Amino acid sequence: MGRRRAPELYRAPFPLYALRVEPSTGLLITAGGGGAAKTGIKNGVHFLQLEQIGGALSASLLHSHDTVTRATMNLALAGNILAAGQDASCQLLQFKPQEHETSDKQDNAGSQEQGPRQRKGAGAAAETQEAGASIQGEGVELNVENLQSVQTDFGSDPLQKTVCFNHDNTLLATGGTDGFVRVWQVPSLEKVLEFKAHDGEIEDLTLGPDDKMVTAGWDFKACVWQRDQLVTGLRWDENLPPLPDTPYRYQACRFGWVPDQPAGLRLFTVQIPHKRLRRPPPCYLTAWDGHNFLPLRTQPCGNEVISCLSVSESGTFLGLGTVTGSVAIYISFSLQRLYYLREAHGIVVTDVAFMPEQGRGRELLGAHEAALFSVAVDSRCQLHLLPIRRVCQPLAFLGRRGFAESLQFPCMLEDSDSILVKEAAHVTVPQWDQPLQEGDVATPGCNQQCNMWQVCSSLQWESWGWREEEREGRAQSGAKDFMEALYPHYLSWALGPIFPRI
């Protein structure tokens, strides 16, 4: 049986480094390029129209915006304004849809001849790009205009590495190799604030709804700022057991809402080993209270080095990409993995973004709870779908000492290739006094090890908060006590949160 693959939504004629999804129209915006080197590889920003065709999500090229010799390495989106990081500068782009009247009408932004609309397919996209065509949708024309541009980084080898809008899209923050954060007015790009945030490069930054800013740098620090005043430094490992001697640095940081809590706010960070080792230690995900910045939960997220992080619009899911091309989706509440596709791209994943859950995004999601887009240096944009979870009551089968030895979990996800247990699959619980380990269990009918214990690791006695001396009594109490304890946590997992401590 071959390796499971994600649908290829689109292939560009250049390496892809960034993507965003516009909520109201469902436009998928991808960007990248070959830079200033005279290799013949173009640089551009592509606007893709997403549609449901035959029950499947499809993308077609709506407009191609040429960025000449500048590759776009990072993007931020605010309404119909894009902030594109190109070398050491930030370029503001404004896009507006217009009615398309004639097939030979010239693009007002200076693009060249138009061609017919193309469905997804590497060949068609590459051919039209070679001809320099700007592909238009049927009856719709997208005009893209260059607004302002400003140099945002002044290091010895200057490069803007990250860009972010504030909550009301009036300000724009940038960070790069010189360690300075610079804040700019939108759309004039007049500088309003500048301060030294890190010794060395700024890897990522994010702005919260109260205009607090979090920055992550190569100096192993992540800092919270109110304007240019340091509020606190983050310490993700202060409540953990001692870690290996390998130093960790912060790779990514993102704010996200707490589902069903209007005032709830979370900060999510990714920590990776600073040095590449032959046997790499795990990377870690940490969830923080977004108001007081205390760590709430930290979980390992595999030995593949994480390259990018995204949070879904509702704050329910986290998307991760790795330097080896793998893509994963986690539940934000518990930091447990729901979806994993090893080496989906086979090369570094440069950006991931969720389909918005409101606006046209809800229509495009169809029968799926979430859709994650990923792009990589291999020029491909892939689609990762998370089917809607169903709530089913687990069945317990009694064994020695009146304790459940086998559990049946009917179909958590409708995706037949899901890493979760399939319909009518039985999982066997190891001896009651032994901790559960990933890989202990395989599902009948599966051709791969079932990763259910990656999700259900909280079934371990320790994770339930039961002390050593309580184990015997709990096991002797029989199935009734077991089911009364298990079912509420299982039900809460099926709805989103996974196994809170009792």
C-alpha positions as CSV (number, residue, x, y, z in Angstrom):
1,M,0.0,0.0,0.0
2,G,1.5,3.4,-1.1
3,R,2.0,6.3,1.2
4,R,-1.1,8.4,1.8
5,R,-0.9,11.7,0.0
6,A,-2.8,15.0,0.4
7,P,-4.6,16.5,-2.6
8,E,-2.5,18.9,-4.6
9,L,-4.6,22.0,-4.9
10,Y,-2.2,24.1,-7.0
11,R,1.3,24.1,-8.4
12,A,3.1,27.4,-9.1
13,P,6.0,28.0,-11.5
14,F,8.2,29.1,-8.6
15,P,9.0,28.1,-5.0
16,L,6.2,29.1,-2.6
17,Y,7.0,30.7,0.8
18,A,3.8,32.2,2.1
19,L,0.0,32.0,1.9
20,R,-3.1,33.6,3.3
21,V,-6.9,33.1,2.9
22,E,-9.2,36.0,2.5
23,P,-12.3,35.2,4.7
24,S,-15.1,37.0,2.9
25,T,-14.4,35.8,-0.7
26,G,-12.4,32.7,0.1
27,L,-9.5,33.8,-2.1
28,L,-6.3,31.8,-1.5
29,I,-3.2,33.9,-1.9
30,T,0.1,32.3,-2.4
31,A,3.5,34.0,-3.0
32,G,7.1,33.2,-3.6
33,G,9.7,33.2,-6.3
34,G,13.4,32.7,-7.2
35,G,14.6,36.1,-6.1
36,A,17.0,38.4,-8.0
37,A,19.2,35.6,-9.3
38,K,19.0,35.3,-13.1
39,T,17.9,31.7,-13.1
40,G,14.7,32.2,-15.1
41,I,12.5,31.5,-12.1
42,K,9.8,34.1,-11.8
43,N,8.6,36.0,-8.7
44,G,5.0,36.7,-8.0
45,V,1.8,36.6,-5.9
46,H,-0.9,34.4,-7.2
47,F,-4.6,34.8,-6.3
48,L,-6.6,31.6,-6.5
49,Q,-10.4,31.2,-6.6
50,L,-11.6,28.3,-4.4
51,E,-14.7,26.4,-5.3
52,Q,-16.6,23.3,-4.4
53,I,-16.8,21.1,-7.6
54,G,-18.3,17.6,-7.3
55,G,-18.0,17.7,-3.5
56,A,-14.2,18.4,-3.7
57,L,-12.4,21.7,-3.1
58,S,-10.8,23.0,-6.3
59,A,-8.6,26.0,-7.0
60,S,-8.1,28.0,-10.2
61,L,-5.8,30.9,-10.9
62,L,-7.7,34.2,-10.9
63,H,-4.8,36.6,-11.1
64,S,-1.0,36.6,-11.2
65,H,0.8,39.7,-9.9
66,D,4.4,40.0,-11.1
67,T,6.9,41.2,-8.4
68,V,9.8,41.5,-10.9
69,T,13.0,40.6,-9.1
70,R,11.7,40.3,-5.5
71,A,10.5,37.0,-4.0
72,T,7.8,37.3,-1.4
73,M,8.9,35.5,1.8
74,N,6.1,36.4,4.2
75,L,2.6,37.8,4.1
76,A,0.1,39.5,6.3
77,L,-3.5,40.2,5.3
78,A,-5.9,42.9,6.4
79,G,-9.1,43.1,4.4
80,N,-8.1,43.7,0.8
81,I,-4.5,44.9,1.7
82,L,-1.6,42.6,1.6
83,A,1.7,43.3,3.4
84,A,4.4,41.4,1.5
85,G,7.9,40.9,2.9
86,Q,10.3,41.2,-0.1
87,D,14.0,41.1,0.7
88,A,14.6,43.9,3.3
89,S,11.4,45.7,2.4
90,C,7.7,45.6,3.0
91,Q,5.4,46.2,0.0
92,L,1.7,47.0,0.4
93,L,-0.6,45.5,-2.3
94,Q,-4.3,46.3,-2.7
95,F,-6.6,44.0,-4.6
96,K,-10.1,44.8,-5.8
97,P,-12.5,42.6,-7.8
98,Q,-14.2,44.1,-10.9
99,E,-16.7,43.0,-13.4
100,H,-14.9,41.5,-16.4
101,E,-16.4,42.9,-19.6
102,T,-14.3,41.8,-22.5
103,S,-11.8,39.0,-22.9
104,D,-9.1,41.3,-24.3
105,K,-9.4,44.1,-21.7
106,Q,-6.1,45.0,-20.2
107,D,-5.5,44.7,-16.5
108,N,-5.5,48.2,-14.9
109,A,-2.5,47.2,-12.8
110,G,-0.4,46.8,-15.8
111,S,-0.6,43.0,-16.3
112,Q,-0.3,41.5,-19.7
113,E,-2.7,39.6,-22.0
114,Q,-5.4,37.6,-20.3
115,G,-6.0,33.9,-21.0
116,P,-8.9,31.6,-20.4
117,R,-9.6,30.4,-16.9
118,Q,-7.6,27.4,-16.0
119,R,-8.5,24.6,-13.6
120,K,-5.8,23.2,-11.4
121,G,-3.0,21.5,-13.1
122,A,0.7,22.1,-13.1
123,G,1.0,22.1,-16.9
124,A,-1.6,24.7,-17.6
125,A,-0.4,27.0,-14.9
126,A,3.2,26.8,-16.0
127,E,2.3,27.4,-19.6
128,T,0.3,30.5,-18.9
129,Q,3.0,31.8,-16.6
130,E,5.6,31.3,-19.3
131,A,3.5,33.4,-21.6
132,G,3.2,36.1,-18.8
133,A,-0.6,35.9,-18.8
134,S,-2.8,37.1,-16.0
135,I,-5.6,34.4,-15.6
136,Q,-9.0,35.8,-15.0
137,G,-12.2,34.2,-13.7
138,E,-15.4,34.0,-15.7
139,G,-17.1,37.4,-15.3
140,V,-14.6,38.6,-12.6
141,E,-11.4,40.5,-12.9
142,L,-9.0,41.2,-10.1
143,N,-7.0,44.4,-10.1
144,V,-3.9,44.5,-7.9
145,E,-2.2,47.8,-7.2
146,N,1.2,48.5,-5.6
147,L,0.7,51.0,-2.8
148,Q,3.6,51.9,-0.6
149,S,7.0,50.2,0.0
150,V,9.5,50.8,2.8
151,Q,12.7,49.2,3.9
152,T,12.1,47.5,7.2
153,D,15.4,45.8,8.0
154,F,18.9,47.2,8.2
155,G,21.2,44.4,9.2
156,S,24.5,43.4,7.6
157,D,22.5,40.9,5.4
158,P,19.1,42.6,5.7
159,L,15.9,40.5,5.4
160,Q,12.4,41.0,6.7
161,K,11.5,37.7,8.3
162,T,8.0,38.4,9.7
163,V,5.1,40.8,9.4
164,C,1.8,41.2,11.3
165,F,-1.2,43.6,11.4
166,N,-2.7,44.7,14.6
167,H,-6.3,43.9,15.6
168,D,-7.9,46.9,13.7
169,N,-5.5,46.9,10.8
170,T,-4.3,50.4,11.4
171,L,-0.7,49.4,12.3
172,L,1.8,47.0,10.9
173,A,4.7,45.4,12.8
174,T,7.8,44.0,11.1
175,G,10.9,42.1,12.3
176,G,14.1,40.9,10.7
177,T,17.8,40.0,10.9
178,D,18.8,43.2,12.8
179,G,16.7,42.4,15.9
180,F,14.6,45.6,15.7
181,V,10.8,45.7,15.8
182,R,9.4,48.5,13.7
183,V,5.8,49.6,13.7
184,W,4.2,51.4,10.7
185,Q,1.0,53.2,10.0
186,V,-1.3,51.7,7.3
187,P,-1.4,52.5,4.4
188,S,1.1,55.4,4.5
189,L,3.9,53.2,6.0
190,E,5.1,56.1,8.2
191,K,7.2,54.7,11.1
192,V,5.6,55.2,14.5
193,L,7.8,53.0,16.7
194,E,11.2,51.3,16.6
195,F,13.0,49.4,19.4
196,K,15.6,46.7,19.8
197,A,13.8,43.5,20.8
198,H,16.5,40.8,20.5
199,D,20.2,40.2,20.1
200,G,20.2,38.7,16.7
201,E,17.4,37.8,14.3
202,I,13.7,38.0,15.1
203,E,12.2,34.8,14.0
204,D,8.5,35.6,14.5
205,L,6.1,38.1,16.1
206,T,2.4,38.4,16.7
207,L,0.1,41.1,17.9
208,G,-2.8,40.5,20.3
209,P,-6.2,42.3,20.5
210,D,-5.0,44.7,23.2
211,D,-1.9,45.6,21.0
212,K,0.4,43.6,23.2
213,M,3.2,42.1,21.1
214,V,5.1,38.8,21.4
215,T,8.4,38.4,19.7
216,A,10.6,35.3,19.3
217,G,14.3,35.6,18.6
218,W,17.4,33.6,18.0
219,D,18.7,34.7,21.4
220,F,16.6,31.9,22.9
221,K,14.1,34.5,24.2
222,A,10.4,35.2,23.7
223,C,9.3,38.6,25.0
224,V,5.9,40.3,25.6
225,W,5.9,44.0,24.8
226,Q,3.5,46.9,25.4
227,R,4.7,49.3,22.7
228,D,8.4,49.4,23.4
229,Q,8.2,48.5,27.1
230,L,9.1,44.9,28.1
231,V,6.2,43.4,30.0
232,T,7.7,39.9,30.7
233,G,9.8,37.2,29.2
234,L,8.3,33.8,28.5
235,R,9.7,30.7,30.2
236,W,8.2,27.7,28.7
237,D,10.2,25.0,30.5
238,E,10.1,26.3,34.1
239,N,7.5,23.7,35.3
240,L,8.9,20.8,33.3
241,P,11.2,18.0,34.3
242,P,14.9,18.6,33.4
243,L,15.4,18.6,29.6
244,P,18.4,17.4,27.7
245,D,21.4,19.8,27.6
246,T,20.5,20.8,24.0
247,P,19.4,24.5,24.1
248,Y,15.9,25.3,22.7
249,R,14.8,28.4,21.0
250,Y,11.4,29.8,20.1
251,Q,10.5,29.2,16.4
252,A,6.9,30.6,16.1
253,C,4.3,32.4,18.2
254,R,0.6,33.0,17.5
255,F,-2.4,34.4,19.4
256,G,-5.7,32.5,19.2
257,W,-9.2,32.7,20.7
258,V,-10.6,30.3,23.2
259,P,-13.7,28.5,21.6
260,D,-17.0,29.5,23.4
261,Q,-15.2,32.0,25.6
262,P,-15.6,35.5,24.2
263,A,-13.0,37.0,26.5
264,G,-10.6,34.0,26.4
265,L,-7.3,34.4,24.7
266,R,-4.4,32.0,24.2
267,L,-0.8,32.3,23.0
268,F,0.8,29.4,21.3
269,T,4.5,28.9,20.9
270,V,6.8,26.3,19.3
271,Q,10.2,25.5,20.7
272,I,12.8,23.7,18.6
273,P,16.3,22.5,19.4
274,H,18.8,25.2,18.5
275,K,21.3,22.7,17.0
276,R,20.6,19.9,14.6
277,L,21.6,16.6,16.1
278,R,22.0,13.1,14.6
279,R,19.3,11.9,17.0
280,P,17.2,15.0,17.4
281,P,15.3,15.6,20.7
282,P,11.6,16.4,20.5
283,C,10.1,19.8,19.6
284,Y,7.5,21.2,22.0
285,L,4.2,23.1,21.8
286,T,3.2,25.4,24.6
287,A,-0.2,27.0,25.3
288,W,-0.2,30.2,27.4
289,D,-2.8,32.3,29.0
290,G,-3.1,35.2,26.6
291,H,-3.7,37.8,29.4
292,N,-1.1,37.0,32.1
293,F,1.2,34.9,29.9
294,L,1.5,32.0,32.3
295,P,2.2,28.6,30.7
296,L,-0.9,26.3,30.8
297,R,0.2,23.2,29.0
298,T,3.3,21.9,27.1
299,Q,3.4,18.8,25.0
300,P,6.1,17.3,22.8
301,C,5.2,17.4,19.1
302,G,7.6,14.9,17.5
303,N,11.2,14.9,16.5
304,E,10.8,16.6,13.2
305,V,11.9,20.2,13.4
306,I,8.9,22.5,13.2
307,S,9.1,25.3,10.6
308,C,5.7,27.1,10.8
309,L,2.6,27.4,12.9
310,S,-1.0,28.5,12.3
311,V,-4.1,28.9,14.5
312,S,-7.6,28.4,13.1
313,E,-10.0,31.3,13.1
314,S,-12.1,29.9,16.1
315,G,-8.9,28.9,18.0
316,T,-9.9,25.2,17.9
317,F,-7.0,23.9,15.9
318,L,-3.3,24.4,15.4
319,G,-1.5,23.6,12.1
320,L,2.2,22.7,12.0
321,G,4.6,22.2,9.1
322,T,8.1,20.7,9.4
323,V,11.5,21.1,7.7
324,T,11.1,17.5,6.4
325,G,7.8,18.3,4.7
326,S,5.3,16.8,7.2
327,V,2.0,18.5,8.1
328,A,0.0,18.0,11.3
329,I,-3.2,19.3,12.9
330,Y,-3.5,19.6,16.7
331,I,-6.4,20.4,19.0
332,S,-5.5,23.7,20.7
333,F,-7.1,22.9,24.0
334,S,-5.1,19.7,24.8
335,L,-2.2,20.0,22.3
336,Q,-3.0,16.5,21.1
337,R,-2.6,15.5,17.5
338,L,-5.6,14.7,15.3
339,Y,-4.0,14.6,11.8
340,Y,-0.5,13.8,10.6
341,L,0.9,13.3,7.1
342,R,4.5,12.4,7.0
343,E,6.6,14.1,4.3
344,A,3.5,15.5,2.5
345,H,5.9,17.8,0.6
346,G,9.2,16.0,1.0
347,I,10.9,19.4,1.6
348,V,10.6,22.2,4.1
349,V,7.0,23.4,4.6
350,T,7.3,27.2,4.5
351,D,3.8,28.2,5.6
352,V,0.4,26.8,6.6
353,A,-3.0,28.5,6.9
354,F,-6.5,27.4,7.9
355,M,-9.6,28.0,5.8
356,P,-11.6,30.7,7.7
357,E,-14.7,29.2,9.5
358,Q,-16.9,32.2,8.7
359,G,-17.9,34.1,5.6
360,R,-17.5,32.0,2.4
361,G,-15.1,29.7,4.3
362,R,-18.0,27.8,5.9
363,E,-19.5,27.1,2.5
364,L,-16.2,25.9,1.1
365,L,-15.5,23.6,4.1
366,G,-18.6,21.5,3.2
367,A,-18.7,18.3,5.3
368,H,-15.3,19.0,6.9
369,E,-14.6,20.6,10.3
370,A,-11.3,22.2,9.2
371,A,-9.2,22.6,6.1
372,L,-5.5,23.4,6.3
373,F,-3.4,24.6,3.3
374,S,0.3,24.1,3.1
375,V,3.0,25.4,0.8
376,A,6.6,24.5,0.3
377,V,9.7,25.1,-1.7
378,D,8.5,22.3,-4.0
379,S,6.1,24.9,-5.5
380,R,3.0,22.9,-4.4
381,C,0.0,24.0,-2.4
382,Q,-1.7,21.1,-0.7
383,L,-5.0,20.6,1.1
384,H,-5.4,18.8,4.4
385,L,-9.0,18.0,5.4
386,L,-10.3,17.2,8.9
387,P,-13.7,15.5,8.7
388,I,-16.4,16.4,11.2
389,R,-16.0,14.4,14.4
390,R,-18.9,12.2,15.6
391,V,-19.7,11.5,19.2
392,C,-20.1,7.8,20.0
393,Q,-20.3,6.0,23.3
394,P,-17.3,3.7,24.0
395,L,-17.9,0.1,24.9
396,A,-15.8,-1.6,27.6
397,F,-14.9,-5.3,27.9
398,L,-14.1,-6.5,31.3
399,G,-11.0,-8.5,32.1
400,R,-8.9,-9.4,35.2
401,R,-9.7,-7.6,38.5
402,G,-12.9,-6.3,37.0
403,F,-11.0,-3.7,35.0
404,A,-11.5,-3.0,31.3
405,E,-8.9,-4.7,29.1
406,S,-10.4,-3.9,25.7
407,L,-12.2,-0.8,24.5
408,Q,-14.2,-0.2,21.3
409,F,-14.2,3.3,19.9
410,P,-16.6,3.6,17.0
411,C,-15.5,5.9,14.2
412,M,-14.2,9.2,15.6
413,L,-13.5,10.6,12.1
414,E,-15.1,9.6,8.8
415,D,-11.9,9.8,6.9
416,S,-10.9,6.2,6.3
417,D,-7.2,7.2,6.3
418,S,-7.4,9.0,9.6
419,I,-4.8,8.2,12.2
420,L,-7.6,7.7,14.7
421,V,-9.4,4.4,15.3
422,K,-11.7,3.3,12.5
423,E,-15.3,2.1,12.9
424,A,-15.7,-1.0,15.0
425,A,-11.9,-1.1,15.7
426,H,-10.9,-2.7,19.0
427,V,-7.9,-1.5,20.9
428,T,-6.3,-3.6,23.6
429,V,-5.3,-2.0,26.9
430,P,-2.0,-3.3,28.3
431,Q,-1.8,-4.7,31.8
432,W,-3.6,-2.3,34.0
433,D,-0.6,-1.3,36.1
434,Q,1.6,-0.5,33.0
435,P,1.6,3.0,31.4
436,L,0.3,3.1,27.8
437,Q,2.8,3.8,25.1
438,E,2.3,4.9,21.5
439,G,2.7,1.9,19.3
440,D,1.4,-0.6,21.9
441,V,-1.8,-0.9,19.9
442,A,-2.7,-1.8,16.3
443,T,-6.3,-1.7,14.9
444,P,-7.6,-4.8,13.1
445,G,-7.9,-4.0,9.4
446,C,-5.3,-1.2,9.6
447,N,-2.0,-1.5,7.7
448,Q,-0.2,0.8,10.0
449,Q,0.2,1.2,13.7
450,C,-2.7,3.0,15.3
451,N,-1.7,6.3,16.9
452,M,-4.7,6.3,19.2
453,W,-2.5,6.5,22.2
454,Q,-1.0,9.7,20.9
455,V,-4.5,11.0,21.4
456,C,-5.5,8.9,24.4
457,S,-2.3,9.1,26.3
458,S,-4.2,10.9,29.1
459,L,-5.7,7.5,29.9
460,Q,-2.5,6.8,31.8
461,W,-3.0,6.7,35.5
462,E,-0.6,9.6,36.1
463,S,-2.4,11.8,33.6
464,W,-5.6,11.2,35.4
465,G,-4.0,12.6,38.6
466,W,-4.2,9.3,40.5
467,R,-1.4,8.6,42.9
468,E,0.5,5.2,43.0
469,E,-1.4,4.1,46.1
470,E,-4.7,4.8,44.5
471,R,-4.2,2.5,41.5
472,E,-5.1,-0.8,43.2
473,G,-8.3,0.6,44.7
474,R,-9.4,2.2,41.4
475,A,-8.8,-1.0,39.5
476,Q,-10.6,-3.1,42.1
477,S,-13.6,-0.8,42.0
478,G,-14.7,-2.4,38.7
479,A,-16.1,-1.3,35.4
480,K,-18.8,1.0,36.8
481,D,-16.3,3.4,38.3
482,F,-14.1,3.1,35.2
483,M,-16.9,4.0,32.8
484,E,-18.1,6.8,35.0
485,A,-14.7,8.3,35.0
486,L,-13.9,7.6,31.3
487,Y,-17.1,8.7,29.6
488,P,-17.2,12.4,30.4
489,H,-13.6,12.8,29.3
490,Y,-14.1,10.8,26.2
491,L,-17.2,12.9,25.4
492,S,-15.3,16.1,25.9
493,W,-12.6,14.9,23.7
494,A,-15.0,14.0,20.9
495,L,-16.4,17.6,21.1
496,G,-13.0,19.2,21.1
497,P,-11.1,19.4,24.4
498,I,-9.3,16.2,25.4
499,F,-9.2,14.7,28.8
500,P,-8.9,17.5,31.3
501,R,-7.4,16.5,34.6
502,I,-9.9,15.5,37.2
